[in-house]
Amino acid sequence: MASSAGCENATSVTHGYNVEDETFTTIMFDNGVVACLHCGWFVPETHPSSFDFRLDITGDKGIVNLDFSNAMVTFHHADGSKQPLLTQALVNENRTFVSALQHNSPMPVTADDGIAAVAMVSAAQQSARTNKPVDLSTNSLV
């Protein structure tokens, strides 16, 4: 369970719109894990993709780096680093979902997981508005 979230917005590309184009969010979890999320959705025309989305999760046994703009995921742990194909992970995700439907077995991602994700996003938005970290234990969505 996430315990707090902090978020800063920025406008790093001059684009003529009155909206931020990047967010930097830090989420602290009850077990000490920290997730850092960087999203950028208005990038220069020279950028290799039309967006920049990265997520780093750091725990006591390793780090996961997700780089969606380059379709890369990297796991770093005591035994070394691995970069599995992201496309295979998506295929496996879809197969697991379909299998759960076919066999009437529990879904690997629950409605509670979705509610927790919405609570984290809501807390990040509130943090960006107030310039203060948000305590997720008091958030009404969790």
N, CA, C and O atoms as a MOPAC input file, in Angstrom:
PM7 MOZYME 1SCF
protein

 N      0.84800 1    -1.17500 1     0.00000 1
 C      0.00000 1     0.00000 1     0.00000 1
 C      0.89700 1     1.24200 1     0.00000 1
 O      1.89100 1     1.29700 1     0.72400 1
 N      0.54200 1     2.22500 1    -0.80900 1
 C      1.28600 1     3.48700 1    -0.84800 1
 C      0.93600 1     4.31800 1     0.37500 1
 O     -0.21500 1     4.35600 1     0.80900 1
 N      1.94400 1     4.98300 1     0.92200 1
 C      1.69400 1     5.78900 1     2.11300 1
 C      1.68000 1     7.28700 1     1.82100 1
 O      0.96900 1     8.03500 1     2.49100 1
 N      2.46300 1     7.74300 1     0.82000 1
 C      2.44200 1     9.16900 1     0.48800 1
 C      2.89600 1     9.37600 1    -0.94500 1
 O      3.55800 1     8.52400 1    -1.53900 1
 N      2.52100 1    10.53500 1    -1.48900 1
 C      2.91400 1    10.89500 1    -2.84400 1
 C      3.23600 1    12.37200 1    -2.88700 1
 O      2.56000 1    13.18900 1    -2.26300 1
 N      4.27100 1    12.70400 1    -3.62800 1
 C      4.62200 1    14.09900 1    -3.87400 1
 C      4.78400 1    14.29200 1    -5.36100 1
 O      5.23600 1    13.38200 1    -6.05500 1
 N      4.42600 1    15.45800 1    -5.86500 1
 C      4.45800 1    15.67400 1    -7.30700 1
 C      4.79500 1    17.12900 1    -7.62100 1
 O      4.32200 1    18.04800 1    -6.95100 1
 N      5.60900 1    17.32200 1    -8.63700 1
 C      5.92700 1    18.64500 1    -9.17400 1
 C      5.62100 1    18.62700 1   -10.66400 1
 O      5.90400 1    17.64100 1   -11.34600 1
 N      5.05000 1    19.70100 1   -11.16700 1
 C      4.80800 1    19.86900 1   -12.59500 1
 C      5.78600 1    20.88600 1   -13.14900 1
 O      6.27100 1    21.75500 1   -12.42400 1
 N      6.06900 1    20.77600 1   -14.42400 1
 C      6.97700 1    21.72700 1   -15.06800 1
 C      6.55800 1    21.94200 1   -16.50900 1
 O      5.88900 1    21.10400 1   -17.11200 1
 N      6.96100 1    23.07300 1   -17.04500 1
 C      6.81500 1    23.34300 1   -18.46800 1
 C      8.22200 1    23.52200 1   -19.00700 1
 O      8.86500 1    24.54500 1   -18.77100 1
 N      8.69100 1    22.52000 1   -19.73000 1
 C     10.07500 1    22.54400 1   -20.18800 1
 C     10.20500 1    22.81100 1   -21.68300 1
 O     11.31000 1    23.02500 1   -22.18200 1
 N      9.08500 1    22.80100 1   -22.40000 1
 C      9.10200 1    23.06100 1   -23.83600 1
 C      8.15100 1    24.20800 1   -24.11000 1
 O      6.99400 1    24.17300 1   -23.68900 1
 N      8.62700 1    25.22500 1   -24.81300 1
 C      7.75400 1    26.34300 1   -25.17300 1
 C      6.83300 1    25.87900 1   -26.28600 1
 O      7.27600 1    25.59700 1   -27.39900 1
 N      5.54300 1    25.80200 1   -25.97300 1
 C      4.59800 1    25.26500 1   -26.94900 1
 C      3.34300 1    26.10600 1   -27.10000 1
 O      2.47400 1    25.76000 1   -27.90100 1
 N      3.21900 1    27.19500 1   -26.35900 1
 C      2.08000 1    28.07800 1   -26.52800 1
 C      0.81100 1    27.64600 1   -25.83200 1
 O     -0.22400 1    28.29400 1   -25.99400 1
 N      0.85500 1    26.56600 1   -25.05800 1
 C     -0.31800 1    26.10600 1   -24.32300 1
 C     -0.12700 1    26.39400 1   -22.84100 1
 O      0.98100 1    26.26100 1   -22.31900 1
 N     -1.18100 1    26.78100 1   -22.17200 1
 C     -1.11100 1    27.08500 1   -20.75000 1
 C     -1.30500 1    25.80100 1   -19.93400 1
 O     -2.27000 1    25.67700 1   -19.18000 1
 N     -0.37500 1    24.84900 1   -20.09100 1
 C     -0.45700 1    23.58000 1   -19.38600 1
 C      0.96300 1    23.04500 1   -19.19800 1
 O      1.83700 1    23.25200 1   -20.03900 1
 N      1.17100 1    22.35900 1   -18.08300 1
 C      2.48300 1    21.75500 1   -17.85800 1
 C      2.70200 1    20.63500 1   -18.86800 1
 O      1.74700 1    20.04600 1   -19.37400 1
 N      3.96300 1    20.35000 1   -19.15300 1
 C      4.23900 1    19.26400 1   -20.08200 1
 C      5.04700 1    18.14000 1   -19.45000 1
 O      5.36900 1    17.15800 1   -20.11900 1
 N      5.37500 1    18.27200 1   -18.17800 1
 C      6.08300 1    17.20400 1   -17.48300 1
 C      5.62000 1    17.12800 1   -16.03700 1
 O      5.27000 1    18.13900 1   -15.42800 1
 N      5.62200 1    15.92500 1   -15.50200 1
 C      5.38500 1    15.74000 1   -14.07100 1
 C      6.48000 1    14.84200 1   -13.51500 1
 O      6.99800 1    13.95700 1   -14.19600 1
 N      6.81000 1    15.09600 1   -12.27200 1
 C      7.79000 1    14.29800 1   -11.54400 1
 C      7.12700 1    13.89600 1   -10.22500 1
 O      6.85300 1    14.74800 1    -9.38000 1
 N      6.87200 1    12.60900 1   -10.05400 1
 C      6.12400 1    12.12600 1    -8.89300 1
 C      6.95800 1    11.11100 1    -8.12400 1
 O      7.61000 1    10.25000 1    -8.71400 1
 N      6.92800 1    11.22300 1    -6.80600 1
 C      7.56600 1    10.24900 1    -5.92500 1
 C      6.48500 1     9.63900 1    -5.04500 1
 O      5.71100 1    10.35600 1    -4.41100 1
 N      6.43900 1     8.31900 1    -5.01200 1
 C      5.45800 1     7.61500 1    -4.19100 1
 C      6.21500 1     6.75100 1    -3.18400 1
 O      7.06300 1     5.93900 1    -3.55300 1
 N      5.89300 1     6.94100 1    -1.92200 1
 C      6.49200 1     6.14700 1    -0.84100 1
 C      5.49000 1     5.06300 1    -0.45800 1
 O      4.30300 1     5.34400 1    -0.29200 1
 N      5.96300 1     3.82700 1    -0.31600 1
 C      5.10900 1     2.71600 1     0.08000 1
 C      5.36600 1     2.35200 1     1.53900 1
 O      6.43900 1     2.62200 1     2.07900 1
 N      4.36800 1     1.73800 1     2.16700 1
 C      4.46100 1     1.35900 1     3.57700 1
 C      5.67300 1     0.47500 1     3.86900 1
 O      6.24300 1     0.54300 1     4.95800 1
 N      6.06900 1    -0.35400 1     2.89700 1
 C      7.18400 1    -1.28000 1     3.11500 1
 C      8.55500 1    -0.66100 1     2.83200 1
 O      9.56500 1    -1.36500 1     2.85200 1
 N      8.60000 1     0.65700 1     2.56700 1
 C      9.86700 1     1.34100 1     2.33100 1
 C     10.25800 1     1.47500 1     0.87100 1
 O     11.23000 1     2.16300 1     0.56100 1
 N      9.52600 1     0.83500 1    -0.03700 1
 C      9.81400 1     0.95100 1    -1.46500 1
 C      9.46500 1     2.36100 1    -1.92800 1
 O      8.47300 1     2.94400 1    -1.49000 1
 N     10.29400 1     2.90000 1    -2.81900 1
 C     10.07700 1     4.22900 1    -3.37900 1
 C      9.91800 1     4.09200 1    -4.89200 1
 O     10.72700 1     3.43000 1    -5.54200 1
 N      8.88100 1     4.71300 1    -5.45700 1
 C      8.69300 1     4.75800 1    -6.90600 1
 C      8.83100 1     6.20200 1    -7.36000 1
 O      8.25200 1     7.10900 1    -6.76000 1
 N      9.60100 1     6.41200 1    -8.42300 1
 C      9.76800 1     7.74500 1    -9.00400 1
 C      9.24400 1     7.68300 1   -10.42900 1
 O      9.66500 1     6.83900 1   -11.22000 1
 N      8.32900 1     8.57800 1   -10.74700 1
 C      7.66800 1     8.56600 1   -12.04300 1
 C      7.90800 1     9.89400 1   -12.74600 1
 O      7.68400 1    10.96200 1   -12.17600 1
 N      8.36800 1     9.81400 1   -13.99400 1
 C      8.54300 1    11.00800 1   -14.81800 1
 C      7.69400 1    10.83300 1   -16.06800 1
 O      7.86100 1     9.86200 1   -16.80500 1
 N      6.78500 1    11.77100 1   -16.30800 1
 C      5.96100 1    11.76100 1   -17.51800 1
 C      6.16200 1    13.07800 1   -18.25100 1
 O      6.09700 1    14.14900 1   -17.64800 1
 N      6.40400 1    12.99600 1   -19.53300 1
 C      6.48300 1    14.17800 1   -20.37500 1
 C      5.67400 1    13.93000 1   -21.62400 1
 O      5.86900 1    12.91600 1   -22.29500 1
 N      4.77000 1    14.83400 1   -21.95000 1
 C      3.87800 1    14.55700 1   -23.08800 1
 C      3.93700 1    15.62400 1   -24.17000 1
 O      3.17700 1    15.56000 1   -25.13700 1
 N      4.79700 1    16.57200 1   -24.03300 1
 C      4.99900 1    17.51600 1   -25.12900 1
 C      6.49700 1    17.63800 1   -25.31000 1
 O      7.14400 1    18.45600 1   -24.65600 1
 N      7.03700 1    16.84200 1   -26.18200 1
 C      8.48400 1    16.77100 1   -26.35200 1
 C      8.87900 1    17.44400 1   -27.66100 1
 O      8.04200 1    17.59400 1   -28.55100 1
 N     10.13400 1    17.84900 1   -27.79400 1
 C     10.58300 1    18.48500 1   -29.03900 1
 C     10.39100 1    17.55400 1   -30.24500 1
 O     10.36700 1    16.33200 1   -30.10100 1
 N     10.25900 1    18.13900 1   -31.40600 1
 C     10.05600 1    17.33500 1   -32.61700 1
 C     11.20900 1    16.38100 1   -32.87800 1
 O     11.03100 1    15.37900 1   -33.57100 1
 N     12.38700 1    16.67100 1   -32.33900 1
 C     13.54200 1    15.80600 1   -32.55000 1
 C     13.55800 1    14.58700 1   -31.63500 1
 O     14.41800 1    13.71900 1   -31.78200 1
 N     12.60200 1    14.50900 1   -30.67800 1
 C     12.54000 1    13.36600 1   -29.76600 1
 C     12.17700 1    12.10900 1   -30.55400 1
 O     11.32500 1    12.16800 1   -31.44100 1
 N     12.81300 1    10.96800 1   -30.24600 1
 C     12.55700 1     9.75600 1   -31.03400 1
 C     11.14000 1     9.19700 1   -30.92400 1
 O     10.72500 1     8.42500 1   -31.78900 1
 N     10.39400 1     9.56000 1   -29.89700 1
 C      8.99600 1     9.14800 1   -29.80800 1
 C      8.15600 1    10.37700 1   -29.48400 1
 O      8.69600 1    11.45800 1   -29.25100 1
 N      6.85800 1    10.21600 1   -29.47000 1
 C      5.99800 1    11.38100 1   -29.24500 1
 C      5.73900 1    11.64700 1   -27.76700 1
 O      4.97900 1    12.55500 1   -27.43100 1
 N      6.35600 1    10.87200 1   -26.88100 1
 C      6.17000 1    11.06800 1   -25.44600 1
 C      7.40600 1    10.56100 1   -24.71300 1
 O      8.24100 1     9.86500 1   -25.29100 1
 N      7.51300 1    10.91200 1   -23.44400 1
 C      8.60800 1    10.43500 1   -22.60600 1
 C      7.99800 1     9.98200 1   -21.29000 1
 O      7.51800 1    10.81400 1   -20.52000 1
 N      8.00500 1     8.69100 1   -21.01600 1
 C      7.36800 1     8.13900 1   -19.82700 1
 C      8.32200 1     7.13300 1   -19.21300 1
 O      8.67400 1     6.13500 1   -19.84200 1
 N      8.74200 1     7.39900 1   -17.97600 1
 C      9.65900 1     6.50000 1   -17.27700 1
 C      9.15500 1     6.25500 1   -15.86400 1
 O      8.55800 1     7.13400 1   -15.24200 1
 N      9.39800 1     5.07100 1   -15.37500 1
 C      9.04500 1     4.71100 1   -14.01300 1
 C     10.19700 1     3.90900 1   -13.43400 1
 O     10.61200 1     2.90500 1   -14.01300 1
 N     10.71100 1     4.34500 1   -12.30300 1
 C     11.76500 1     3.62900 1   -11.59800 1
 C     11.23200 1     3.21100 1   -10.24200 1
 O     10.70100 1     4.03100 1    -9.49200 1
 N     11.37700 1     1.93200 1    -9.93000 1
 C     10.95400 1     1.40700 1    -8.63600 1
 C     12.18800 1     0.84100 1    -7.95300 1
 O     12.85500 1    -0.04100 1    -8.49400 1
 N     12.49100 1     1.34900 1    -6.76100 1
 C     13.68200 1     0.93400 1    -6.03200 1
 C     13.27200 1     0.22300 1    -4.75400 1
 O     12.52100 1     0.76900 1    -3.94500 1
 N     13.76200 1    -0.98300 1    -4.57400 1
 C     13.49500 1    -1.74600 1    -3.36300 1
 C     14.79300 1    -2.24900 1    -2.75400 1
 O     15.87300 1    -1.95100 1    -3.26400 1
 N     14.70000 1    -3.00200 1    -1.67700 1
 C     15.91100 1    -3.45700 1    -1.00700 1
 C     16.61100 1    -4.60400 1    -1.73500 1
 O     17.74800 1    -4.93900 1    -1.40400 1
 N     15.94700 1    -5.21100 1    -2.72500 1
 C     16.56400 1    -6.30000 1    -3.47000 1
 C     16.85800 1    -5.94900 1    -4.92900 1
 O     17.39200 1    -6.77500 1    -5.67000 1
 N     16.51300 1    -4.73100 1    -5.34400 1
 C     16.79800 1    -4.36200 1    -6.71800 1
 C     16.00800 1    -3.15800 1    -7.19300 1
 O     15.30300 1    -2.50000 1    -6.42900 1
 N     16.15200 1    -2.89800 1    -8.47500 1
 C     15.52300 1    -1.73400 1    -9.11700 1
 C     14.87200 1    -2.19500 1   -10.41900 1
 O     15.42300 1    -3.03300 1   -11.13300 1
 N     13.70100 1    -1.64600 1   -10.71900 1
 C     13.06100 1    -1.85900 1   -12.01100 1
 C     12.99400 1    -0.50200 1   -12.69800 1
 O     12.48100 1     0.46100 1   -12.12900 1
 N     13.51600 1    -0.42500 1   -13.92700 1
 C     13.44100 1     0.78700 1   -14.73900 1
 C     12.54100 1     0.50800 1   -15.93400 1
 O     12.84200 1    -0.35900 1   -16.75300 1
 N     11.42700 1     1.24800 1   -16.03500 1
 C     10.53600 1     1.13300 1   -17.18900 1
 C     10.69700 1     2.38300 1   -18.03600 1
 O     10.56300 1     3.49900 1   -17.53500 1
 N     10.97900 1     2.20400 1   -19.29600 1
 C     11.13100 1     3.31100 1   -20.23800 1
 C     10.16200 1     3.04400 1   -21.38600 1
 O     10.50000 1     2.36800 1   -22.35700 1
 N      8.95200 1     3.58600 1   -21.25600 1
 C      7.90600 1     3.29500 1   -22.22800 1
 C      8.15800 1     3.94800 1   -23.58000 1
 O      7.71500 1     3.42700 1   -24.60300 1
 N      8.85900 1     5.07500 1   -23.60500 1
 C      9.10200 1     5.73400 1   -24.88900 1
 C     10.04700 1     4.91200 1   -25.76400 1
 O     10.03700 1     5.05200 1   -26.98700 1
 N     10.86300 1     4.05600 1   -25.14400 1
 C     11.75700 1     3.18500 1   -25.90200 1
 C     11.35900 1     1.71500 1   -25.76800 1
 O     12.11000 1     0.82900 1   -26.17600 1
 N     10.17000 1     1.45300 1   -25.19300 1
 C      9.65600 1     0.09100 1   -24.99800 1
 C     10.68400 1    -0.80000 1   -24.31500 1
 O     10.94200 1    -1.91700 1   -24.76500 1
 N     11.26800 1    -0.30800 1   -23.23000 1
 C     12.30300 1    -1.05400 1   -22.51400 1
 C     11.93000 1    -1.20100 1   -21.04700 1
 O     11.35300 1    -0.29700 1   -20.44300 1
 N     12.26700 1    -2.34600 1   -20.49200 1
 C     12.19200 1    -2.56400 1   -19.05500 1
 C     13.51500 1    -3.19300 1   -18.65300 1
 O     14.00100 1    -4.10100 1   -19.32700 1
 N     14.09600 1    -2.72300 1   -17.56600 1
 C     15.36500 1    -3.26200 1   -17.08300 1
 C     15.22900 1    -3.60400 1   -15.61700 1
 O     14.76700 1    -2.78300 1   -14.82500 1
 N     15.62800 1    -4.81300 1   -15.24900 1
 C     15.65200 1    -5.25400 1   -13.85900 1
 C     17.10700 1    -5.30000 1   -13.40800 1
 O     17.92800 1    -5.94900 1   -14.05700 1
 N     17.44000 1    -4.63000 1   -12.31900 1
 C     18.77900 1    -4.67300 1   -11.73600 1
 C     18.66900 1    -5.32300 1   -10.36300 1
 O     17.87900 1    -4.88300 1    -9.52800 1
 N     19.45100 1    -6.36100 1   -10.12700 1
 C     19.42000 1    -7.02200 1    -8.82000 1
 C     20.79300 1    -7.63100 1    -8.54700 1
 O     21.71400 1    -7.47200 1    -9.34800 1
 N     20.93100 1    -8.31600 1    -7.43800 1
 C     22.23100 1    -8.83800 1    -7.00700 1
 C     22.87200 1    -9.77000 1    -8.03400 1
 O     24.09800 1    -9.84400 1    -8.11900 1
 N     22.05400 1   -10.48200 1    -8.81400 1
 C     22.59600 1   -11.41700 1    -9.80200 1
 C     22.91500 1   -10.76700 1   -11.14300 1
 O     23.36600 1   -11.44900 1   -12.06300 1
 N     22.69100 1    -9.47200 1   -11.26900 1
 C     22.97700 1    -8.78400 1   -12.52000 1
 C     21.76900 1    -8.01800 1   -13.02300 1
 O     20.85400 1    -7.71000 1   -12.25800 1
 N     21.77000 1    -7.71200 1   -14.31200 1
 C     20.69200 1    -6.94700 1   -14.92600 1
 C     20.10100 1    -7.74100 1   -16.09100 1
 O     20.79600 1    -8.51300 1   -16.75100 1
 N     18.80900 1    -7.53600 1   -16.32800 1
 C     18.11900 1    -8.19600 1   -17.43500 1
 C     17.23400 1    -7.18800 1   -18.13900 1
 O     16.68000 1    -6.28600 1   -17.51200 1
 N     17.10400 1    -7.34900 1   -19.45800 1
 C     16.20900 1    -6.50900 1   -20.25000 1
 C     15.30200 1    -7.40600 1   -21.09400 1
 O     15.55800 1    -7.60700 1   -22.28100 1
 N     14.24100 1    -7.94600 1   -20.48100 1
 C     13.31900 1    -8.77700 1   -21.27100 1
 C     12.56100 1    -7.91600 1   -22.27600 1
 O     12.40200 1    -6.70900 1   -22.09200 1
 N     12.10400 1    -8.55600 1   -23.32700 1
 C     11.32200 1    -7.82600 1   -24.32400 1
 C     10.00100 1    -7.39100 1   -23.71800 1
 O      9.27300 1    -8.21300 1   -23.16300 1
 N      9.68600 1    -6.11500 1   -23.81700 1
 C      8.44700 1    -5.58900 1   -23.26200 1
 C      7.24200 1    -6.15500 1   -24.00000 1
 O      6.18400 1    -6.35400 1   -23.40300 1
 N      7.39600 1    -6.41300 1   -25.29200 1
 C      6.26400 1    -6.94300 1   -26.04800 1
 C      5.84500 1    -8.30700 1   -25.51300 1
 O      4.65000 1    -8.59500 1   -25.45600 1
 N      6.79500 1    -9.15500 1   -25.11900 1
 C      6.45100 1   -10.46300 1   -24.57700 1
 C      5.69700 1   -10.32100 1   -23.25600 1
 O      4.77600 1   -11.08900 1   -22.97500 1
 N      6.09000 1    -9.33800 1   -22.45100 1
 C      5.39200 1    -9.09600 1   -21.18700 1
 C      3.93000 1    -8.72600 1   -21.44800 1
 O      3.04200 1    -9.17200 1   -20.72200 1
 N      3.67700 1    -7.92400 1   -22.46900 1
 C      2.30600 1    -7.54000 1   -22.79900 1
 C      1.51200 1    -8.73300 1   -23.32000 1
 O      0.32800 1    -8.87400 1   -23.01100 1
 N      2.15300 1    -9.59000 1   -24.10600 1
 C      1.49600 1   -10.80600 1   -24.59500 1
 C      1.13000 1   -11.68900 1   -23.40400 1
 O      0.01500 1   -12.20700 1   -23.33500 1
 N      2.06700 1   -11.86400 1   -22.46300 1
 C      1.80200 1   -12.68000 1   -21.27300 1
 C      0.67300 1   -12.08800 1   -20.43700 1
 O     -0.15600 1   -12.81900 1   -19.89600 1
 N      0.64500 1   -10.76600 1   -20.33500 1
 C     -0.42000 1   -10.09600 1   -19.58000 1
 C     -1.77900 1   -10.39500 1   -20.20500 1
 O     -2.73300 1   -10.71900 1   -19.49800 1
 N     -1.86400 1   -10.28800 1   -21.50900 1
 C     -3.12900 1   -10.56800 1   -22.20300 1
 C     -3.52300 1   -12.03300 1   -22.06500 1
 O     -4.69700 1   -12.33600 1   -21.85300 1
 N     -2.55700 1   -12.95000 1   -22.18200 1
 C     -2.85300 1   -14.38300 1   -22.04500 1
 C     -3.38500 1   -14.69100 1   -20.64500 1
 O     -4.33100 1   -15.46500 1   -20.49600 1
 N     -2.78400 1   -14.09200 1   -19.62900 1
 C     -3.21300 1   -14.31800 1   -18.25200 1
 C     -4.64200 1   -13.83400 1   -18.04800 1
 O     -5.44300 1   -14.50200 1   -17.39400 1
 N     -4.95800 1   -12.66800 1   -18.61300 1
 C     -6.31100 1   -12.12000 1   -18.50900 1
 C     -7.32700 1   -13.04300 1   -19.18100 1
 O     -8.36100 1   -13.36800 1   -18.59600 1
 N     -7.02800 1   -13.46200 1   -20.40400 1
 C     -7.94800 1   -14.33100 1   -21.14700 1
 C     -8.10300 1   -15.67300 1   -20.43600 1
 O     -9.20500 1   -16.21500 1   -20.36300 1
 N     -7.00500 1   -16.20800 1   -19.91600 1
 C     -7.06900 1   -17.48000 1   -19.19800 1
 C     -7.94700 1   -17.36600 1   -17.95500 1
 O     -8.71800 1   -18.27800 1   -17.65400 1
 N     -7.83600 1   -16.26000 1   -17.23600 1
 C     -8.67900 1   -16.05600 1   -16.05000 1
 C    -10.15100 1   -16.00500 1   -16.44100 1
 O    -11.00300 1   -16.53400 1   -15.72700 1
 N    -10.45100 1   -15.37600 1   -17.56400 1
 C    -11.83500 1   -15.34100 1   -18.04800 1
 C    -12.31900 1   -16.73900 1   -18.42200 1
 O    -13.41700 1   -17.14800 1   -18.04700 1
 N    -11.48400 1   -17.46700 1   -19.16800 1
 C    -11.88200 1   -18.78300 1   -19.64600 1
 C    -12.09000 1   -19.78200 1   -18.50700 1
 O    -12.98200 1   -20.62700 1   -18.57900 1
 N    -11.27800 1   -19.68700 1   -17.46400 1
 C    -11.31700 1   -20.66300 1   -16.37800 1
 C    -12.03600 1   -20.13900 1   -15.13500 1
 O    -12.03100 1   -20.77800 1   -14.08200 1
 N    -12.65600 1   -18.96000 1   -15.27800 1
 C    -13.37400 1   -18.35200 1   -14.16400 1
 C    -12.51200 1   -18.30400 1   -12.89100 1
 O    -12.98400 1   -18.56300 1   -11.78400 1
 N    -11.23600 1   -17.96400 1   -13.09100 1
 C    -10.31400 1   -17.86400 1   -11.95800 1
 C    -10.10500 1   -16.38300 1   -11.61200 1
 O    -10.45200 1   -15.50800 1   -12.40600 1
 N     -9.55000 1   -16.10600 1   -10.45000 1
 C     -9.37800 1   -14.70200 1   -10.04300 1
 C     -8.49800 1   -13.91800 1   -11.01000 1
 O     -7.52200 1   -14.43900 1   -11.55000 1
 N     -8.85900 1   -12.67900 1   -11.21400 1
 C     -8.06100 1   -11.78900 1   -12.04800 1
 C     -6.77500 1   -11.42200 1   -11.30500 1
 O     -6.79800 1   -11.20000 1   -10.09500 1
 N     -5.66300 1   -11.35900 1   -12.02500 1
 C     -4.40300 1   -11.01600 1   -11.35900 1
 C     -4.37100 1    -9.56200 1   -10.87100 1
 O     -3.63700 1    -9.23600 1    -9.93800 1
 N     -5.15500 1    -8.70400 1   -11.49400 1
 C     -5.27000 1    -7.30900 1   -11.06600 1
 C     -6.72800 1    -7.08700 1   -10.67800 1
 O     -7.63800 1    -7.31400 1   -11.47500 1
 N     -6.93200 1    -6.64500 1    -9.45100 1
 C     -8.28800 1    -6.53400 1    -8.91200 1
 C     -8.81500 1    -5.10100 1    -8.99300 1
 O     -8.08100 1    -4.16600 1    -9.31400 1
 N    -10.09200 1    -4.95800 1    -8.69700 1
 C    -10.68700 1    -3.62400 1    -8.61900 1
 C    -10.00000 1    -2.80900 1    -7.52800 1
 O     -9.81600 1    -1.60200 1    -7.68200 1
 N     -9.62100 1    -3.45600 1    -6.43100 1
 C     -8.89700 1    -2.75000 1    -5.36500 1
 C     -7.56900 1    -2.19900 1    -5.86800 1
 O     -7.15600 1    -1.10900 1    -5.47200 1
 N     -6.89500 1    -2.95500 1    -6.74800 1
 C     -5.65100 1    -2.45900 1    -7.34800 1
 C     -5.92700 1    -1.19700 1    -8.16500 1
 O     -5.16300 1    -0.23400 1    -8.11500 1
 N     -7.02500 1    -1.21400 1    -8.91500 1
 C     -7.40200 1    -0.04700 1    -9.71100 1
 C     -7.73200 1     1.14600 1    -8.83600 1
 O     -7.34900 1     2.27300 1    -9.14900 1
 N     -8.44200 1     0.90800 1    -7.73900 1
 C     -8.78300 1     1.99400 1    -6.80400 1
 C     -7.51300 1     2.57600 1    -6.19800 1
 O     -7.40400 1     3.79300 1    -6.04900 1
 N     -6.55000 1     1.72200 1    -5.84500 1
 C     -5.28200 1     2.20200 1    -5.28700 1
 C     -4.52500 1     3.05000 1    -6.30700 1
 O     -3.92500 1     4.06400 1    -5.94900 1
 N     -4.55000 1     2.63900 1    -7.57300 1
 C     -3.87500 1     3.41400 1    -8.61800 1
 C     -4.51700 1     4.79100 1    -8.78100 1
 O     -3.81600 1     5.79500 1    -8.90800 1
 N     -5.84900 1     4.83500 1    -8.77700 1
 C     -6.55600 1     6.11800 1    -8.88200 1
 C     -6.24500 1     6.99200 1    -7.67500 1
 O     -6.08800 1     8.20400 1    -7.81600 1
 N     -6.15200 1     6.39300 1    -6.49200 1
 C     -5.81600 1     7.15600 1    -5.28300 1
 C     -4.42100 1     7.77600 1    -5.39500 1
 O     -4.21200 1     8.91600 1    -4.98000 1
 N     -3.46700 1     7.02300 1    -5.95900 1
 C     -2.10700 1     7.56000 1    -6.11700 1
 C     -2.08500 1     8.71900 1    -7.10500 1
 O     -1.41300 1     9.72300 1    -6.86800 1
 N     -2.81300 1     8.58800 1    -8.21100 1
 C     -2.87400 1     9.66700 1    -9.19700 1
 C     -3.55000 1    10.89800 1    -8.59300 1
 O     -3.08700 1    12.02300 1    -8.77900 1
 N     -4.63800 1    10.68000 1    -7.87600 1
 C     -5.35000 1    11.78100 1    -7.22400 1
 C     -4.44100 1    12.49600 1    -6.22600 1
 O     -4.42700 1    13.72500 1    -6.15800 1
 N     -3.68500 1    11.72100 1    -5.45500 1
 C     -2.76000 1    12.31400 1    -4.47900 1
 C     -1.66300 1    13.10400 1    -5.18500 1
 O     -1.27900 1    14.17700 1    -4.71800 1
 N     -1.15600 1    12.59100 1    -6.30200 1
 C     -0.12600 1    13.31100 1    -7.06000 1
 C     -0.67100 1    14.63800 1    -7.58800 1
 O      0.00900 1    15.66300 1    -7.53100 1
 N     -1.90000 1    14.61200 1    -8.10200 1
 C     -2.51000 1    15.85700 1    -8.58900 1
 C     -2.68800 1    16.85900 1    -7.45300 1
 O     -2.42100 1    18.04800 1    -7.62100 1
 N     -3.13900 1    16.37500 1    -6.29800 1
 C     -3.31000 1    17.25900 1    -5.14200 1
 C     -1.96200 1    17.82500 1    -4.69500 1
 O     -1.86700 1    19.00400 1    -4.35400 1
 N     -0.93400 1    17.00300 1    -4.69400 1
 C      0.39600 1    17.45000 1    -4.31000 1
 C      0.91500 1    18.52900 1    -5.25900 1
 O      1.50900 1    19.51600 1    -4.82300 1
 N      0.68800 1    18.33500 1    -6.54900 1
 C      1.13000 1    19.33100 1    -7.53100 1
 C      0.40600 1    20.66400 1    -7.32300 1
 O      1.00600 1    21.72800 1    -7.47000 1
 N     -0.89700 1    20.60100 1    -6.97800 1
 C     -1.67400 1    21.83300 1    -6.74300 1
 C     -1.22800 1    22.55200 1    -5.47700 1
 O     -1.17300 1    23.78200 1    -5.44500 1
 N     -0.90700 1    21.78300 1    -4.42400 1
 C     -0.63700 1    22.37600 1    -3.10700 1
 C      0.84700 1    22.53200 1    -2.80600 1
 O      1.22400 1    23.17500 1    -1.82600 1
 N      1.69800 1    21.93700 1    -3.65800 1
 C      3.14100 1    21.92600 1    -3.42400 1
 C      3.51900 1    21.27100 1    -2.10100 1
 O      4.49600 1    21.66000 1    -1.46200 1
 N      2.72800 1    20.26200 1    -1.69200 1
 C      2.99500 1    19.51700 1    -0.45800 1
 C      2.77800 1    18.03200 1    -0.71800 1
 O      1.92300 1    17.66700 1    -1.52400 1
 N      3.54200 1    17.17100 1    -0.04700 1
 C      3.27000 1    15.73600 1    -0.15800 1
 C      1.88400 1    15.41900 1     0.39900 1
 O      1.39300 1    16.12600 1     1.27900 1
 N      1.25500 1    14.36900 1    -0.10400 1
 C     -0.07900 1    13.96700 1     0.32800 1
 C      0.01700 1    12.62300 1     1.04200 1
 O      0.60900 1    11.67400 1     0.52700 1
 N     -0.56500 1    12.55600 1     2.21500 1
 C     -0.61500 1    11.32300 1     3.00000 1
 C     -1.72900 1    10.44400 1     2.43800 1
 O     -2.90800 1    10.77600 1     2.56100 1
 N     -1.35400 1     9.32400 1     1.82400 1
 C     -2.35500 1     8.44500 1     1.21000 1
 C     -3.16600 1     7.66400 1     2.22900 1
 O     -4.23600 1     7.15800 1     1.89100 1
 N     -2.70200 1     7.55100 1     3.44500 1
 C     -3.46900 1     6.80800 1     4.45000 1
 C     -4.76000 1     7.52700 1     4.82100 1
 O     -5.67400 1     6.92000 1     5.37800 1
 N     -4.83500 1     8.82500 1     4.51300 1
 C     -6.04800 1     9.58500 1     4.80100 1
 C     -6.86600 1     9.84000 1     3.53800 1
 O     -7.90700 1    10.49400 1     3.60200 1
 N     -6.41100 1     9.33400 1     2.39200 1
 C     -7.11100 1     9.54300 1     1.12900 1
 C     -8.39800 1     8.71900 1     1.13200 1
 O     -8.38200 1     7.54100 1     1.48800 1
 N     -9.49600 1     9.33100 1     0.74100 1
 C    -10.79800 1     8.65800 1     0.79700 1
 C    -10.96400 1     7.54000 1    -0.21000 1
 O    -11.89300 1     6.74300 1    -0.07500 1
 N    -10.09700 1     7.44300 1    -1.22500 1
 C    -10.21300 1     6.38700 1    -2.23100 1
 C     -9.60300 1     5.07900 1    -1.77600 1
 O     -9.89000 1     4.03700 1    -2.36600 1
 N     -8.76600 1     5.09600 1    -0.74300 1
 C     -8.07500 1     3.86300 1    -0.33700 1
 C     -8.76700 1     3.22700 1     0.82900 1
 O     -8.33200 1     2.18100 1     1.31000 1

